[in-house]
């Protein structure tokens, strides 16, 4: 086993993440991706990068500031990781701007969508913008002097700011003054220019730059340069000492805007002396500075993606309601008949919202309990919980206040729910509640009956249209008992450690997964049929990876569909030759988790909320649930096989850390025998065909009923 945990057998977590974000950027160069979708992926690349700096890079900086010299399992110090991050990100950011400036911007212009500079405006437009500045921007802008009396101001996280060089015309002494002007975050980034043709915008900072003189009467603005800072945004919580967790998190979220600076982005033409001044006052090194050739903060391009131009986006797709749940006034009757699997977004998340809505109104329902990690601002599920409490039902919501970047939203909803009479619980000290579970308790003729929804994704109708996830409805009594015990663990002092069906972290998830892998090793030794398929967002945990290496050396075949971070190195001679790692990054965000173990021809299959990372095993409350219905298990295995067959969105991880396209990976003989497959489009088309078939059948049924009714009347 010692040979399986050498540092050279693991990729670095942070550098693996950068490779994932590179695959997002690759989509902006894919000819099959429509133009505004490229704009969206540029935005996603940028916001991903922001979060990476705010959480991961800031953590490394804190380690180096505190002289923590602990090595990662791949043998790197925090400082070495920061240096490697800079080496990889600098050319990647340059490539991002090359794509934007030389590819996307000209293509937008050819489609009559333009981001204009100030010198491209005519006199009439300049006059209109001047009036807009006077009326809307001037009152909210605050120039902040920087000199011996006025220290450098606190600039908000991810805000664009201008450093303006001023001259006093009344003095002959050359004594340039500096002023900082922060562009408010609460106004739209792009101002729309009304022209007869096309859709035209100008960035708000260009308007401010052009009108800066108005802020300094008697002074002359000689030049101005844009910059943007990124700060640490990870919450530093002492939960054990907190008397009120809600108030603690509210206070920490407020502090986030002024955390330590971890990145500085500046205009590429900013003079060196100005850049060095910013570095000094912000306490930054050269590796933390990125010179940007173009528009700062491409994350704001999501504003442009909202342009209503269907021919520049993927063909719209409306999720379908499962035929098992369609036109059903009583979902509980259908769930009591059989387990029902939903594959989102191809099957609509509306069925999940309807499940909670019916529970809220059903007089037979006595209690509703569910976990909320992230949800949308206009969530129908929240409204149903409030309605249920108003109807006198026992409603419990386990709200995870520590869901990163959703803390403020969750605080708002927690207060609204409490006000409505919902029992709101904030989970367990030291653990994030990440599992996705909704329990409904209903009084029926033979007593109280439990109904469950278990999922891989959040109870969020908005992201459910963009993320692929699995959801399972079941009334299995053993699942229901486990759910009750789990909620008692989350809301009370229960120390339940034994569950009949569910695998629960941090109680037994790690132990169970290791046991299943070891079982495949034994089956490989005895029957030569060891096989594992892993579909997850990330695989990071060293112990689990070493166990997979052990399985590979025993001859177990392992296929891994890992969208994001993968620290496991496939294809190492004598270590991981039987492991293949695929990453599928495409139109939809792959978010579902599914774990398949062949088990000597009697497969075990689990789905749920947990990736194979230390945090999921040890620091979160997670659920994996077994797929016990044979038909559903068969369908899910077919889905896994389709994912493994995808050629259009999939890249393959090589032992050196590079990802290459599936076509490039295949041998000439394999390419000849392989048909192209875009798995996302396949599922969309399949759902459309199924819906059309069911619609035609429904029309025929109604015609037949009408004919029969006419016949009876005539008779």
C-alpha positions as CSV (number, residue, x, y, z in Angstrom):
1,X,0.0,0.0,0.0
2,X,2.9,2.4,0.7
3,X,3.8,2.4,-3.0
4,X,0.3,3.6,-3.8
5,X,0.5,6.8,-1.7
6,X,3.7,8.4,-3.2
7,X,3.4,12.1,-3.9
8,X,4.1,11.5,-7.6
9,X,0.9,9.4,-7.9
10,X,-1.4,12.4,-7.2
11,X,-2.3,15.6,-9.1
12,X,-2.4,18.8,-7.2
13,X,-6.0,19.8,-6.3
14,X,-5.6,23.5,-7.2
15,X,-3.8,22.8,-10.5
16,X,-6.4,20.2,-11.4
17,X,-9.2,22.8,-10.9
18,X,-7.4,25.1,-13.3
19,X,-7.5,22.3,-15.9
20,X,-11.2,22.0,-15.3
21,X,-11.7,25.7,-15.9
22,X,-9.5,25.4,-19.0
23,X,-12.1,22.9,-20.3
24,X,-14.8,25.5,-19.7
25,X,-12.8,28.0,-21.8
26,X,-12.4,25.5,-24.5
27,X,-16.1,25.7,-25.2
28,X,-15.7,29.3,-26.3
29,X,-13.6,28.0,-29.2
30,X,-16.0,25.2,-30.2
31,X,-17.6,25.9,-33.6
32,X,-20.7,23.9,-32.5
33,X,-21.3,26.4,-29.6
34,X,-23.6,29.3,-30.6
35,X,-22.2,32.8,-30.1
36,X,-24.1,34.0,-27.1
37,X,-23.4,30.6,-25.4
38,X,-19.7,31.4,-25.9
39,X,-20.3,34.7,-24.2
40,X,-21.9,32.7,-21.3
41,X,-19.0,30.4,-21.0
42,X,-16.6,33.3,-20.9
43,X,-18.6,34.7,-18.1
44,X,-18.7,31.3,-16.3
45,X,-14.9,31.0,-16.7
46,X,-14.4,34.4,-15.1
47,X,-16.8,33.9,-12.2
48,X,-15.2,30.5,-11.5
49,X,-11.9,32.1,-11.4
50,X,-13.1,34.8,-9.0
51,X,-14.4,32.1,-6.6
52,X,-11.1,30.1,-7.0
53,X,-9.1,33.2,-5.8
54,X,-11.6,34.1,-3.1
55,X,-11.6,30.6,-1.5
56,X,-8.7,28.4,-2.6
57,X,-5.9,31.0,-3.3
58,X,-6.9,33.0,-0.2
59,X,-6.5,29.8,1.9
60,X,-3.0,29.3,0.5
61,X,-2.1,32.9,1.2
62,X,-3.2,32.5,4.8
63,X,-1.1,29.4,5.1
64,X,2.0,31.2,3.8
65,X,1.3,34.3,6.0
66,X,1.1,32.1,9.0
67,X,4.2,30.1,8.1
68,X,2.4,26.8,7.6
69,X,4.8,24.6,5.7
70,X,2.8,21.4,5.7
71,X,3.1,19.5,2.4
72,X,0.1,18.3,0.3
73,X,0.0,14.6,-0.5
74,X,1.4,15.6,-3.9
75,X,4.4,17.1,-2.2
76,X,3.9,20.9,-2.5
77,X,4.0,23.7,0.0
78,X,1.4,26.5,0.0
79,X,3.9,28.9,-1.6
80,X,4.9,26.4,-4.3
81,X,1.2,26.0,-5.1
82,X,0.7,29.8,-5.4
83,X,3.7,30.0,-7.7
84,X,2.4,27.2,-9.9
85,X,-1.0,28.8,-10.0
86,X,0.4,32.0,-11.3
87,X,2.5,30.1,-13.9
88,X,-0.6,28.3,-15.2
89,X,-3.1,31.1,-14.9
90,X,-1.2,34.0,-16.5
91,X,-1.2,32.4,-20.0
92,X,-4.7,31.1,-19.5
93,X,-6.1,34.5,-18.7
94,X,-4.2,35.9,-21.7
95,X,-5.8,33.3,-23.8
96,X,-9.2,34.2,-22.4
97,X,-8.8,37.8,-23.5
98,X,-7.4,36.8,-26.9
99,X,-10.5,34.7,-27.5
100,X,-12.7,37.6,-26.4
101,X,-10.9,40.4,-28.2
102,X,-10.1,38.6,-31.4
103,X,-12.9,36.1,-31.7
104,X,-16.0,36.8,-29.7
105,X,-16.1,40.6,-30.0
106,X,-15.8,40.7,-33.8
107,X,-18.3,37.9,-34.1
108,X,-20.8,39.8,-31.9
109,X,-20.3,42.9,-34.2
110,X,-21.0,40.8,-37.3
111,X,-24.3,39.8,-35.6
112,X,-25.0,43.5,-34.8
113,X,-24.2,43.3,-31.1
114,X,-21.5,45.8,-30.1
115,X,-19.6,46.8,-27.0
116,X,-18.6,50.3,-28.0
117,X,-15.7,52.5,-26.7
118,X,-16.4,56.2,-26.0
119,X,-14.6,57.4,-29.1
120,X,-17.1,55.4,-31.3
121,X,-20.0,57.5,-30.1
122,X,-21.5,60.4,-32.1
123,X,-22.2,63.9,-30.7
124,X,-25.8,63.1,-30.0
125,X,-24.9,60.0,-28.1
126,X,-22.2,61.8,-26.1
127,X,-24.7,64.4,-25.1
128,X,-27.2,61.9,-24.0
129,X,-24.6,59.9,-22.0
130,X,-23.4,63.2,-20.4
131,X,-27.0,63.8,-19.2
132,X,-27.2,60.2,-17.9
133,X,-23.9,60.7,-16.0
134,X,-25.1,64.0,-14.4
135,X,-28.5,62.6,-13.4
136,X,-27.7,59.0,-12.4
137,X,-24.0,58.5,-11.8
138,X,-22.7,61.8,-10.4
139,X,-24.9,61.6,-7.3
140,X,-23.6,58.2,-6.2
141,X,-19.9,58.4,-7.1
142,X,-17.5,59.3,-4.4
143,X,-13.9,60.3,-5.3
144,X,-11.4,59.4,-2.6
145,X,-8.2,61.3,-2.4
146,X,-4.9,59.4,-1.7
147,X,-2.2,61.4,0.0
148,X,-0.4,61.8,3.4
149,X,-3.7,62.8,5.0
150,X,-6.0,60.4,3.2
151,X,-4.9,56.7,3.4
152,X,-5.7,54.3,0.5
153,X,-9.4,53.6,0.7
154,X,-11.0,50.2,1.2
155,X,-12.2,48.9,-2.2
156,X,-15.0,46.4,-2.2
157,X,-14.4,42.8,-3.3
158,X,-14.7,42.4,-7.1
159,X,-15.5,46.1,-7.7
160,X,-14.0,47.9,-10.7
161,X,-12.3,51.1,-9.6
162,X,-10.4,53.9,-11.4
163,X,-7.2,55.4,-10.2
164,X,-7.2,59.0,-11.6
165,X,-4.2,61.2,-12.0
166,X,-5.0,64.9,-11.4
167,X,-3.2,68.1,-12.1
168,X,-3.8,71.6,-10.5
169,X,-3.7,74.1,-13.4
170,X,-3.3,77.0,-11.0
171,X,0.1,75.9,-9.7
172,X,3.3,75.6,-11.7
173,X,4.7,72.9,-9.4
174,X,4.4,69.5,-11.0
175,X,2.7,67.7,-8.2
176,X,0.2,65.1,-9.6
177,X,-2.4,64.0,-7.2
178,X,-4.1,60.6,-7.1
179,X,-7.7,59.8,-6.5
180,X,-9.6,56.5,-6.3
181,X,-13.1,56.2,-7.7
182,X,-15.0,52.9,-7.1
183,X,-17.7,52.0,-9.6
184,X,-20.8,51.0,-7.6
185,X,-21.7,47.3,-7.9
186,X,-25.4,47.9,-7.7
187,X,-25.8,49.5,-11.2
188,X,-25.8,47.7,-14.5
189,X,-22.4,47.1,-16.0
190,X,-23.5,48.0,-19.6
191,X,-25.4,51.1,-20.7
192,X,-27.5,50.5,-23.8
193,X,-27.0,52.9,-26.7
194,X,-30.1,53.4,-28.8
195,X,-29.3,53.2,-32.5
196,X,-31.4,52.4,-35.6
197,X,-29.4,49.2,-36.2
198,X,-28.1,46.5,-33.9
199,X,-27.8,46.2,-30.1
200,X,-25.1,48.5,-28.7
201,X,-23.6,48.9,-25.3
202,X,-20.9,50.9,-23.6
203,X,-19.3,49.8,-20.3
204,X,-20.3,52.0,-17.4
205,X,-16.7,52.7,-16.4
206,X,-16.1,54.2,-19.9
207,X,-18.8,56.7,-19.2
208,X,-17.3,57.5,-15.8
209,X,-13.8,57.9,-17.3
210,X,-15.0,60.3,-20.0
211,X,-16.9,62.5,-17.5
212,X,-14.4,62.3,-14.6
213,X,-13.5,66.0,-14.9
214,X,-17.0,66.9,-13.6
215,X,-16.0,65.3,-10.3
216,X,-13.0,67.6,-9.9
217,X,-13.9,71.3,-10.6
218,X,-10.8,73.4,-10.9
219,X,-8.6,70.3,-11.5
220,X,-7.6,68.5,-14.7
221,X,-7.9,64.7,-15.0
222,X,-4.7,63.8,-16.9
223,X,-5.3,60.1,-17.1
224,X,-7.2,57.2,-15.5
225,X,-6.7,53.5,-15.3
226,X,-9.0,50.7,-14.3
227,X,-8.2,48.1,-11.7
228,X,-10.1,45.4,-9.8
229,X,-9.3,43.5,-6.7
230,X,-10.3,40.1,-5.4
231,X,-10.5,39.5,-1.6
232,X,-10.6,36.5,0.6
233,X,-14.3,35.5,1.0
234,X,-14.1,32.3,3.1
235,X,-16.0,32.7,6.4
236,X,-13.9,32.3,9.5
237,X,-16.4,30.7,11.9
238,X,-15.9,29.7,15.5
239,X,-19.2,27.8,15.7
240,X,-18.6,26.2,19.1
241,X,-18.3,29.6,20.7
242,X,-21.2,31.2,18.9
243,X,-24.3,31.9,21.0
244,X,-26.3,32.7,17.8
245,X,-25.1,31.1,14.6
246,X,-27.4,33.2,12.4
247,X,-26.0,36.4,13.8
248,X,-22.5,35.2,13.6
249,X,-22.8,34.4,9.9
250,X,-24.5,37.7,9.2
251,X,-21.6,39.5,10.7
252,X,-19.0,37.4,8.9
253,X,-20.7,37.9,5.5
254,X,-20.5,41.7,6.1
255,X,-16.7,41.4,6.7
256,X,-16.3,39.5,3.5
257,X,-16.1,42.6,1.3
258,X,-13.0,43.8,3.2
259,X,-11.0,40.5,3.4
260,X,-7.4,40.3,2.5
261,X,-6.6,41.0,-1.1
262,X,-5.5,38.0,-3.1
263,X,-5.5,39.3,-6.7
264,X,-5.1,42.6,-8.5
265,X,-6.2,43.0,-12.1
266,X,-5.1,46.2,-13.9
267,X,-5.3,47.8,-17.3
268,X,-2.5,46.5,-19.5
269,X,-1.4,50.1,-20.1
270,X,-1.2,51.1,-16.4
271,X,2.2,52.7,-15.8
272,X,4.6,50.4,-13.8
273,X,4.9,53.0,-11.0
274,X,1.2,53.1,-10.5
275,X,0.9,49.3,-10.5
276,X,3.8,49.1,-7.9
277,X,2.0,51.7,-5.7
278,X,-1.1,49.6,-5.8
279,X,0.9,46.5,-5.0
280,X,2.5,48.2,-2.0
281,X,-0.7,49.6,-0.4
282,X,-2.5,46.3,-1.0
283,X,0.4,44.2,0.2
284,X,0.7,42.1,-3.0
285,X,3.5,40.4,-4.8
286,X,4.1,40.3,-8.6
287,X,2.6,36.8,-8.8
288,X,-0.7,38.3,-7.6
289,X,-1.0,40.9,-10.3
290,X,-2.6,40.2,-13.7
291,X,-2.4,42.8,-16.5
292,X,-5.6,42.7,-18.5
293,X,-5.8,43.6,-22.2
294,X,-9.5,44.6,-22.5
295,X,-12.7,44.7,-20.5
296,X,-12.2,44.0,-16.8
297,X,-14.5,41.4,-15.2
298,X,-15.8,39.3,-18.1
299,X,-18.1,37.7,-15.5
300,X,-20.5,40.6,-16.2
301,X,-20.9,39.4,-19.8
302,X,-23.9,37.4,-18.4
303,X,-25.8,40.7,-19.0
304,X,-25.2,40.3,-22.7
305,X,-26.2,36.6,-22.6
306,X,-29.7,37.7,-21.6
307,X,-30.2,39.3,-25.1
308,X,-33.2,37.7,-26.7
309,X,-31.7,36.2,-29.8
310,X,-32.6,32.6,-30.3
311,X,-30.5,32.0,-33.3
312,X,-27.4,32.8,-31.3
313,X,-28.2,30.3,-28.5
314,X,-28.7,26.6,-28.1
315,X,-32.1,25.6,-29.3
316,X,-34.4,26.0,-26.3
317,X,-35.6,22.9,-24.6
318,X,-38.5,22.6,-22.2
319,X,-38.1,19.9,-19.6
320,X,-40.9,17.3,-19.7
321,X,-43.1,15.9,-16.9
322,X,-42.6,12.2,-16.4
323,X,-45.6,10.2,-17.7
324,X,-45.8,8.6,-14.3
325,X,-46.5,11.9,-12.7
326,X,-48.3,13.8,-15.5
327,X,-51.9,14.9,-14.9
328,X,-51.8,13.3,-11.5
329,X,-53.8,15.0,-8.7
330,X,-52.4,12.6,-6.2
331,X,-48.6,12.1,-6.5
332,X,-48.5,10.1,-3.3
333,X,-50.7,7.4,-4.9
334,X,-48.3,7.1,-7.8
335,X,-45.2,7.1,-5.5
336,X,-46.8,4.4,-3.3
337,X,-47.1,2.1,-6.4
338,X,-43.4,2.2,-7.4
339,X,-40.1,4.1,-7.1
340,X,-39.9,6.9,-9.6
341,X,-36.6,8.2,-11.0
342,X,-36.2,11.7,-12.5
343,X,-33.2,12.7,-14.7
344,X,-33.1,16.5,-14.6
345,X,-33.3,18.7,-16.6
346,X,-34.7,16.3,-19.2
347,X,-37.5,15.5,-16.7
348,X,-38.9,18.6,-15.1
349,X,-38.1,19.7,-11.6
350,X,-41.7,20.9,-11.4
351,X,-42.7,17.5,-10.2
352,X,-40.5,17.9,-7.1
353,X,-42.1,21.4,-6.4
354,X,-45.5,19.8,-7.0
355,X,-44.7,17.1,-4.5
356,X,-44.1,19.7,-1.8
357,X,-47.1,21.8,-3.0
358,X,-49.5,18.8,-2.7
359,X,-48.1,17.9,0.7
360,X,-48.8,21.5,1.8
361,X,-52.5,21.3,0.8
362,X,-53.2,17.6,1.5
363,X,-55.2,17.3,4.8
364,X,-53.8,13.8,5.2
365,X,-50.3,15.2,5.5
366,X,-49.2,15.8,9.1
367,X,-45.5,16.7,8.7
368,X,-43.0,17.9,6.1
369,X,-39.2,17.8,6.7
370,X,-36.5,18.8,4.2
371,X,-33.0,20.1,3.8
372,X,-32.2,23.4,2.1
373,X,-28.7,24.0,0.9
374,X,-29.3,26.4,-2.0
375,X,-32.5,27.6,-3.5
376,X,-33.7,30.3,-5.9
377,X,-35.0,33.7,-4.9
378,X,-38.6,32.9,-6.0
379,X,-38.6,29.3,-4.9
380,X,-42.1,27.7,-5.0
381,X,-40.8,25.2,-2.5
382,X,-40.3,27.9,0.1
383,X,-43.8,29.2,-0.6
384,X,-45.2,25.7,-0.1
385,X,-43.5,25.3,3.2
386,X,-44.9,28.6,4.4
387,X,-48.4,27.6,3.2
388,X,-48.0,24.2,4.9
389,X,-47.1,25.8,8.2
390,X,-50.1,28.1,7.8
391,X,-52.3,25.0,7.3
392,X,-51.2,23.7,10.7
393,X,-48.7,21.0,9.5
394,X,-45.5,20.3,11.3
395,X,-42.9,21.7,9.0
396,X,-39.1,21.5,9.6
397,X,-36.5,23.0,7.3
398,X,-32.8,22.3,7.9
399,X,-31.3,25.4,6.4
400,X,-27.5,25.4,5.8
401,X,-26.4,28.9,6.6
402,X,-22.8,28.1,5.5
403,X,-23.6,27.3,1.9
404,X,-20.8,29.3,0.3
405,X,-21.9,32.5,-1.5
406,X,-25.6,31.7,-0.7
407,X,-25.3,32.7,3.0
408,X,-27.2,35.9,2.6
409,X,-30.0,34.3,0.6
410,X,-30.3,31.5,3.1
411,X,-30.4,34.0,6.0
412,X,-33.3,35.8,4.4
413,X,-35.3,32.6,3.7
414,X,-34.5,31.2,7.2
415,X,-36.1,34.4,8.7
416,X,-39.1,34.2,6.4
417,X,-39.7,30.6,7.3
418,X,-39.4,31.2,11.0
419,X,-41.8,34.1,10.8
420,X,-44.3,31.7,9.1
421,X,-44.1,29.1,11.9
422,X,-41.7,26.7,10.2
423,X,-39.2,25.0,12.6
424,X,-35.9,26.2,11.2
425,X,-32.8,24.3,12.2
426,X,-29.2,25.3,11.2
427,X,-27.8,21.8,11.3
428,X,-24.8,20.5,13.3
429,X,-21.8,22.4,14.7
430,X,-18.7,21.7,12.6
431,X,-20.7,20.1,9.7
432,X,-22.4,21.4,6.6
433,X,-25.7,19.8,5.8
434,X,-25.3,19.0,2.1
435,X,-27.7,16.1,1.7
436,X,-30.8,16.5,-0.4
437,X,-33.9,15.0,1.2
438,X,-37.6,15.8,1.5
439,X,-39.7,13.7,3.8
440,X,-43.6,13.8,3.9
441,X,-45.5,12.0,6.6
442,X,-49.1,11.2,5.6
443,X,-52.0,9.6,7.6
444,X,-53.5,6.7,5.5
445,X,-55.9,3.9,6.3
446,X,-53.2,1.6,7.6
447,X,-51.5,4.3,9.7
448,X,-48.8,6.9,9.1
449,X,-46.8,6.5,5.9
450,X,-43.6,8.1,4.9
451,X,-42.9,9.5,1.4
452,X,-39.4,10.6,0.3
453,X,-37.7,12.5,-2.4
454,X,-33.9,12.0,-2.5
455,X,-31.7,13.8,-4.9
456,X,-28.2,14.7,-6.1
457,X,-29.0,18.4,-6.6
458,X,-30.4,21.3,-4.6
459,X,-34.0,22.2,-4.2
460,X,-33.5,25.0,-6.7
461,X,-35.9,25.3,-9.7
462,X,-33.5,27.7,-11.4
463,X,-30.4,25.6,-11.5
464,X,-32.4,22.5,-12.1
465,X,-32.8,23.7,-15.7
466,X,-29.1,23.9,-16.2
467,X,-27.7,21.1,-14.1
468,X,-28.0,17.4,-14.7
469,X,-29.2,15.6,-11.5
470,X,-31.0,12.5,-10.4
471,X,-34.0,12.5,-8.1
472,X,-35.8,9.5,-6.6
473,X,-39.3,9.3,-5.2
474,X,-40.0,6.3,-3.0
475,X,-42.3,5.2,-0.2
476,X,-40.0,2.3,0.8
477,X,-40.7,1.9,4.6
478,X,-37.0,1.3,5.4
479,X,-35.9,4.4,3.5
480,X,-38.6,6.3,5.4
481,X,-37.4,5.1,8.8
482,X,-33.8,6.0,7.9
483,X,-35.1,9.5,6.9
484,X,-36.8,10.0,10.2
485,X,-33.6,8.9,12.0
486,X,-31.5,11.2,9.9
487,X,-33.7,14.2,10.7
488,X,-33.6,13.4,14.4
489,X,-29.8,13.4,14.0
490,X,-29.9,16.8,12.3
491,X,-32.5,18.5,14.6
492,X,-32.0,16.9,18.0
493,X,-29.4,15.0,20.0
494,X,-29.8,11.7,18.3
495,X,-26.6,9.8,17.8
496,X,-28.1,7.3,15.3
497,X,-25.3,5.4,13.6
498,X,-27.1,2.5,12.0
499,X,-29.2,2.9,8.9
500,X,-31.0,0.2,7.0
501,X,-30.7,1.6,3.5
502,X,-29.0,5.0,3.4
503,X,-25.3,5.6,3.6
504,X,-24.7,8.7,5.7
505,X,-21.6,10.9,6.1
506,X,-19.8,11.5,8.3
507,X,-21.0,8.3,9.9
508,X,-20.3,5.5,7.5
509,X,-19.8,6.8,3.9
510,X,-16.0,6.4,3.8
511,X,-16.2,2.9,5.4
512,X,-18.9,1.7,3.0
513,X,-17.2,3.0,-0.1
514,X,-13.9,1.3,0.9
515,X,-15.8,-1.9,1.6
516,X,-17.4,-1.8,-1.9
517,X,-14.1,-1.3,-3.6
518,X,-12.5,-4.1,-1.6
519,X,-15.4,-6.3,-2.6
520,X,-14.6,-5.7,-6.3
521,X,-11.0,-6.6,-5.6
522,X,-12.1,-9.9,-4.1
523,X,-14.5,-10.6,-7.0
524,X,-11.7,-9.8,-9.5
525,X,-9.5,-12.3,-7.8
526,X,-12.2,-15.0,-7.8
527,X,-14.3,-14.4,-10.8
528,X,-12.3,-11.9,-13.0
529,X,-15.2,-9.5,-13.3
530,X,-14.4,-6.6,-11.0
531,X,-15.8,-3.4,-12.4
532,X,-16.5,0.0,-11.0
533,X,-18.1,3.1,-12.6
534,X,-17.8,6.4,-10.7
535,X,-19.7,9.5,-11.8
536,X,-19.0,12.5,-9.7
537,X,-18.0,16.2,-9.7
538,X,-14.6,15.7,-8.1
539,X,-12.4,13.0,-6.6
540,X,-9.8,14.3,-4.1
541,X,-9.6,12.0,-1.1
542,X,-6.2,10.4,-0.9
543,X,-7.3,7.3,1.0
544,X,-10.0,6.5,-1.5
545,X,-7.7,7.1,-4.5
546,X,-5.1,4.7,-3.0
547,X,-7.8,2.1,-2.6
548,X,-8.8,2.6,-6.3
549,X,-5.1,2.2,-7.2
550,X,-5.1,-1.1,-5.2
551,X,-8.2,-2.2,-7.2
552,X,-6.5,-1.3,-10.5
553,X,-3.4,-3.3,-9.6
554,X,-5.6,-6.3,-8.8
555,X,-7.1,-6.0,-12.3
556,X,-10.4,-4.3,-11.5
557,X,-11.6,-2.2,-14.5
558,X,-12.5,1.3,-13.4
559,X,-14.3,4.0,-15.5
560,X,-14.5,7.4,-14.0
561,X,-16.7,10.3,-15.2
562,X,-15.2,13.2,-13.2
563,X,-16.3,16.6,-14.4
564,X,-14.0,18.8,-12.3
565,X,-11.1,18.1,-9.9
566,X,-9.3,14.8,-10.2
567,X,-6.3,14.1,-8.1
568,X,-6.0,10.5,-9.3
569,X,-3.5,9.8,-12.1
570,X,-4.7,7.2,-14.6
571,X,-2.5,5.1,-16.7
572,X,0.5,4.8,-14.4
573,X,2.3,1.6,-15.2
574,X,1.7,-1.0,-12.5
575,X,-0.5,1.4,-10.5
576,X,-3.5,2.7,-12.5
577,X,-3.4,1.0,-15.9
578,X,-6.9,-0.2,-15.5
579,X,-8.4,3.2,-14.7
580,X,-9.8,5.6,-17.3
581,X,-10.9,9.2,-16.4
582,X,-13.3,11.2,-18.5
583,X,-14.5,14.7,-18.1
584,X,-17.7,15.9,-19.7
585,X,-18.1,19.6,-19.9
586,X,-20.8,20.8,-22.2
587,X,-24.1,22.6,-22.6
588,X,-25.3,21.4,-19.2
589,X,-23.4,21.3,-16.0
590,X,-22.9,17.6,-15.0
591,X,-23.8,17.6,-11.3
592,X,-25.3,14.1,-10.7
593,X,-23.4,11.5,-8.7
594,X,-23.7,7.8,-9.4
595,X,-21.6,4.9,-8.1
596,X,-21.7,1.5,-9.7
597,X,-20.1,-1.7,-8.4
598,X,-20.5,-4.9,-10.4
599,X,-20.7,-7.1,-7.3
600,X,-20.1,-10.3,-9.3
601,X,-23.1,-9.7,-11.6
602,X,-25.5,-8.5,-8.9
603,X,-24.8,-4.8,-9.2
604,X,-24.9,-2.3,-6.3
605,X,-25.7,1.2,-7.4
606,X,-25.8,4.3,-5.2
607,X,-26.7,7.9,-6.0
608,X,-26.8,11.0,-3.8
609,X,-25.2,14.3,-2.8
610,X,-21.6,13.2,-2.1
611,X,-18.4,13.5,-4.1
612,X,-15.3,11.6,-3.1
613,X,-13.6,14.4,-1.3
614,X,-12.4,14.7,2.3
615,X,-15.1,17.3,3.1
616,X,-17.9,15.0,1.8
617,X,-16.7,12.1,3.9
618,X,-15.7,13.9,7.1
619,X,-17.1,17.4,7.3
620,X,-20.5,17.2,5.7
621,X,-23.8,15.5,6.3
622,X,-24.3,13.6,3.1
623,X,-26.5,10.8,1.8
624,X,-26.0,8.1,-0.8
625,X,-29.1,6.1,-1.4
626,X,-29.3,2.6,-3.1
627,X,-31.1,2.1,-6.3
628,X,-33.1,-1.0,-5.5
629,X,-35.7,-1.1,-8.3
630,X,-34.3,-3.4,-11.0
631,X,-35.8,-1.3,-13.9
632,X,-34.4,1.9,-12.6
633,X,-31.0,0.3,-12.0
634,X,-31.1,-1.0,-15.6
635,X,-32.0,2.5,-16.9
636,X,-29.2,4.2,-14.9
637,X,-26.7,1.7,-16.1
638,X,-27.7,2.5,-19.7
639,X,-27.3,6.2,-18.9
640,X,-23.8,5.6,-17.6
641,X,-22.9,3.7,-20.8
642,X,-24.2,6.6,-22.9
643,X,-22.0,9.0,-20.9
644,X,-19.0,6.8,-21.4
645,X,-19.8,6.8,-25.2
646,X,-20.0,10.6,-25.5
647,X,-17.6,11.9,-28.1
648,X,-18.6,15.6,-28.5
649,X,-18.3,16.9,-24.9
650,X,-15.8,14.5,-23.4
651,X,-12.1,14.8,-22.8
652,X,-9.8,12.1,-21.5
653,X,-7.2,12.6,-18.7
654,X,-3.7,11.5,-19.5
655,X,-1.0,10.5,-16.9
656,X,0.8,13.9,-17.4
657,X,-2.3,15.9,-16.4
658,X,-3.4,17.0,-19.9
659,X,-6.9,16.4,-21.1
660,X,-7.4,15.6,-24.8
661,X,-10.5,15.1,-26.8
662,X,-12.2,11.7,-27.0
663,X,-11.5,11.5,-30.7
664,X,-7.8,12.3,-30.2
665,X,-7.6,9.6,-27.5
666,X,-9.2,6.9,-29.6
667,X,-7.0,4.7,-31.8
668,X,-7.6,4.9,-35.6
669,X,-9.5,1.5,-35.4
670,X,-11.6,2.7,-32.5
671,X,-12.5,6.0,-34.3
672,X,-13.6,4.0,-37.3
673,X,-15.9,1.9,-35.1
674,X,-17.2,4.9,-33.1
675,X,-20.3,6.9,-33.9
676,X,-20.4,10.6,-32.8
677,X,-22.5,11.1,-29.8
678,X,-23.5,14.3,-28.0
679,X,-25.0,12.8,-24.8
680,X,-26.8,16.0,-23.8
681,X,-28.4,16.4,-27.2
682,X,-29.2,12.7,-27.2
683,X,-31.2,13.0,-23.9
684,X,-33.0,16.1,-25.1
685,X,-34.0,14.5,-28.4
686,X,-35.1,11.3,-26.7
687,X,-37.3,13.3,-24.3
688,X,-38.8,15.2,-27.2
689,X,-39.6,12.0,-29.2
690,X,-41.1,10.4,-26.1
691,X,-43.2,13.5,-25.4
692,X,-44.4,13.7,-29.0
693,X,-45.3,10.0,-28.9
694,X,-47.2,10.4,-25.7
695,X,-49.0,13.5,-27.0
696,X,-50.1,11.7,-30.2
697,X,-51.3,8.7,-28.1
698,X,-53.3,11.1,-25.8
699,X,-54.9,12.8,-28.9
700,X,-55.9,9.4,-30.3
701,X,-57.3,8.4,-26.9
702,X,-59.4,11.6,-26.7
703,X,-60.7,11.1,-30.3
704,X,-61.6,7.5,-29.6
705,X,-63.5,8.6,-26.4
706,X,-65.3,11.3,-28.4
707,X,-66.3,8.9,-31.1
708,X,-67.5,6.4,-28.5
709,X,-69.5,9.1,-26.8
710,X,-71.1,10.1,-30.1
711,X,-71.9,6.5,-30.9
712,X,-73.7,6.1,-27.6
713,X,-75.7,9.2,-28.0
714,X,-76.7,8.2,-31.6
715,X,-77.6,4.7,-30.3
